C-alpha cells in the first residue's frame, strides 16, 4: 500500500484511565462540542458503568455491550460506528478492507479508533502504518503504529475492533441528563443488558468481585486495574452530578449535590479496593461498603429523576 502520509490535525487523546473516554473526549473536542470531562463521562453513561470478570480479568472495562452506550454518545453529538472484530485468524484481505475504510475516513477528516489492549485514537497514516495515539504520556504502551495487513505490533494479542466517529445532531441538555440517569439506573436494575457471563455488571459486579477476591484474585493486576478505572468513573459521576446541580434550582439542585457527594465517597471506596496489597478481609469489607453505596446512589438517582422537570 503506497500513499501520501496524512494526519488529522487538532486531534488528541485524553490520558484518562478509562481509555474509551480518552478517545471520546478527543473526538468531542475535535468536532467543537464543548463539554467538560465530567459531562462526557456522565452524558455518555460511562460514569455509571461497572463490569467485572469472574476472575478479575483486566478486560472488565472493555468487554460489555456497547449498544446502549452508542445511543447516549449520539446524544452528545457523535455517531460511533463499529467496523467489526478481527482476530489473529483474520486474513490480509479482511484486514485490507477495514484499513481502506480507515484511510478513507482519515482522508475525509473523520476520526477513527481501535480497541485491542486499550482504546486508541487513529490519527493518521503513512506509507506503511496507521498512526495510533498512545493513551498515557511517558508510557510506550500500547503500540503507536499498526503496520498495514500484518498488524505485527500486536503480536499474538490480536482481538481488535475498529470504530469511526462522525458528527450528528446533539440532544438538548435535558435529554442528555434524563437518558444518562435512566441508563445509570438500568445498569443496576437490568445488568444482563450490559454484560454476559463470565462478566457481571451493576450490583452483580460487586458480588462477582467479592467472590473473585475470596478465590484468590484480590492481589492481581486485574483487581488493581478494574478498581482504578471504575473509581475514575465514579469520580466523574460525582462531578457530573455537581454540574447537574448547578443547572437546576432548590430541591432538585440539593438532591443532585447530595448525590454528587455520595458518588465521591463511592469513588474513594473503589480506589481503596484497587489496592493489591490490601488485606483480603479489608478488601471484602470495602467492596461490601461499595456495593451498599452503589445501591444507595442508584436509589437517589431514581429519586432525582422524579424531581427533574423536562
C-alpha positions, 0 to 999 in steps of 0.5 A: 500500500503506497500513499501520501502520509496524512494526519488529522490535525487538532486531534488528541487523546485524553490520558484518562484511565478509562481509555474509551473516554480518552478517545471520546473526549478527543473526538468531542473536542475535535468536532467543537462540542464543548463539554467538560470531562465530567459531562462526557463521562456522565452524558455518555453513561460511562460514569455509571458503568461497572463490569467485572470478570469472574476472575478479575480479568483486566478486560472488565472495562472493555468487554460489555455491550456497547449498544446502549452506550452508542445511543447516549454518545449520539446524544452528545453529538457523535455517531460511533460506528463499529467496523467489526472484530478481527482476530489473529485468524483474520486474513490480509484481505479482511484486514485490507478492507477495514484499513481502506475504510480507515484511510478513507475516513482519515482522508475525509477528516473523520476520526477513527479508533481501535480497541485491542489492549486499550482504546486508541485514537487513529490519527493518521497514516503513512506509507506503511502504518496507521498512526495510533495515539498512545493513551498515557504520556511517558508510557510506550504502551500500547503500540503507536503504529499498526503496520498495514495487513500484518498488524505485527505490533500486536503480536499474538494479542490480536482481538481488535475492533475498529470504530469511526466517529462522525458528527450528528445532531446533539440532544438538548441538555435535558435529554442528555441528563434524563437518558444518562440517569435512566441508563445509570439506573438500568445498569443496576436494575437490568445488568444482563443488558450490559454484560454476559457471563463470565462478566457481571455488571451493576450490583452483580459486579460487586458480588462477582468481585467479592467472590473473585477476591475470596478465590484468590484474585484480590492481589492481581493486576486485574483487581488493581486495574478494574478498581482504578478505572471504575473509581475514575468513573465514579469520580466523574459521576460525582462531578457530573452530578455537581454540574447537574446541580448547578443547572437546576434550582432548590430541591432538585439542585440539593438532591443532585449535590447530595448525590454528587457527594455520595458518588465521591465517597463511592469513588474513594471506596473503589480506589481503596479496593484497587489496592493489591496489597490490601488485606483480603478481609479489608478488601471484602469489607470495602467492596461490601461498603461499595456495593451498599453505596452503589445501591444507595446512589442508584436509589437517589438517582431514581429519586432525582429523576422524579424531581427533574422537570423536562 
